[in-house]
Amino acid sequence: MVEAACFTPRPVHDGRLISGIPLKWLPLPRSLRMKIHINGQLLDKEDAKISVFDHGLLYGDGVFEGIRIYHGRIFRLTAHLKRLYESARSICMEIPIPIEEMEKATLDTVAANNLQDGYIRLVITRGVGSLGLNPFQCPRPSVIIIASTISLYPAERYEKGLNLITCATRRPTPAALSPQVKSLNYLNNVMAKIEAIQAGCEEGIMLNEQGYVAECTGDNVFVAKNGKVYTPPISAGGLDGITRQAVIEILGQLGFSCEEKMMTRHDLFTADECFLTGTAAEVIPAVQLDRRLIGDGKPGPITAQVVAAFRELVKHDGTPVTYAS
Ligand SMILES: Cc1ncc(COP(=O)(O)O)c(C=O)c1O
């Protein structure tokens, strides 16, 4: 059995002692323990387990979504669920519950964990099968919903901007696997992330096979130049990001033109500004690529406007969670 990897929200780690035992070592009362949804049941984190024969583990065979909760609202939940069901359909996997039930289960899991702000991970695995690859021997996919928190980059990078490298690892051609499938096999992105971290950077630009900018390891890319904003088209090999779409809408409302354009590293080196978007990343400036400054090496004014507008948007654009009073 594999225990779901996640963190239990704890009371404040303030060094308090109870009967000489640090508070953080005492078991949490049941009502405060993280609850994880597995196949229709809300389980304590310790009991949230799936089989080692699940093809999600054996082959990375499955799909997932990462979704943010802001101020008690789940941001763009419908769009995330649509993408989840499309990813599943693309890999011939029938999610065992209808989309409306998934929406309710997601809202209920967030409410059960009393999370006003956080991050949801929806995971659908192919399910239990034999050790062989054949997915048709897995009768029922497993549904896992984790409501927790995430922090992708150090907080100061949201002020100072990220340093990027160009990864040698390329995005796979769509002929191998469509980048639109958010599959449980993220090794391509993991290898690129390793390169970025080993180069002392927080994030890496991933090119497609032709050398055009596709995206980052878990984010979409935008640049600003001469007052206009550009982002690679989805056909360059990136995921059709939900934050990307929200930012394109924001740019329109702010009066900036945003054009989809095939880009090379040249377009990033010569841009005035660069920023990344993603559910986990949110909107974050990038100020260096391969140790060269982008613009003047500081987050720019268009980026600042987008960040501010995005923070406003998430306050009201979302499906409200009903919490127990
Ligand atoms: C590879 C990749 N690109 C881009 C994104 C950003 O997409 P979204 O804004 O929908 O989170 C993600 C995260 O989901 C991702 O995994």
Ligand as a Chemical Component Dictionary entry (heavy atoms), coordinates in Angstrom:
data_LIG
# 
_chem_comp.id                   LIG 
_chem_comp.type                 NON-POLYMER 
_chem_comp.pdbx_formal_charge   0 
_chem_comp.three_letter_code    LIG 
# 
loop_
_chem_comp_atom.comp_id 
_chem_comp_atom.atom_id 
_chem_comp_atom.alt_atom_id 
_chem_comp_atom.type_symbol 
_chem_comp_atom.charge 
_chem_comp_atom.model_Cartn_x 
_chem_comp_atom.model_Cartn_y 
_chem_comp_atom.model_Cartn_z 
_chem_comp_atom.pdbx_ordinal 
LIG C1 C1 C 0 3.401  21.762 -17.970 1  
LIG C2 C2 C 0 2.493  22.836 -17.479 2  
LIG N1 N1 N 0 2.390  23.979 -18.175 3  
LIG C3 C3 C 0 1.607  25.000 -17.783 4  
LIG C4 C4 C 0 0.850  24.897 -16.632 5  
LIG C5 C5 C 0 -0.039 26.032 -16.226 6  
LIG O1 O1 O 0 -1.390 25.664 -16.427 7  
LIG P1 P1 P 0 -2.528 26.190 -15.459 8  
LIG O2 O2 O 0 -2.513 27.677 -15.533 9  
LIG O3 O3 O 0 -3.780 25.608 -16.030 10 
LIG O4 O4 O 0 -2.232 25.687 -14.109 11 
LIG C6 C6 C 0 0.929  23.728 -15.863 12 
LIG C7 C7 C 0 0.147  23.565 -14.630 13 
LIG O5 O5 O 0 -0.933 23.061 -14.650 14 
LIG C8 C8 C 0 1.748  22.672 -16.304 15 
LIG O6 O6 O 0 1.841  21.533 -15.603 16 
# 
loop_
_chem_comp_bond.comp_id 
_chem_comp_bond.atom_id_1 
_chem_comp_bond.atom_id_2 
_chem_comp_bond.value_order 
_chem_comp_bond.pdbx_ordinal 
LIG C1 C2 SING 1  
LIG C2 N1 SING 2  
LIG C2 C8 DOUB 3  
LIG N1 C3 DOUB 4  
LIG C3 C4 SING 5  
LIG C4 C5 SING 6  
LIG C4 C6 DOUB 7  
LIG C5 O1 SING 8  
LIG O1 P1 SING 9  
LIG P1 O2 DOUB 10 
LIG P1 O3 SING 11 
LIG P1 O4 SING 12 
LIG C6 C7 SING 13 
LIG C6 C8 SING 14 
LIG C7 O5 DOUB 15 
LIG C8 O6 SING 16 
# 
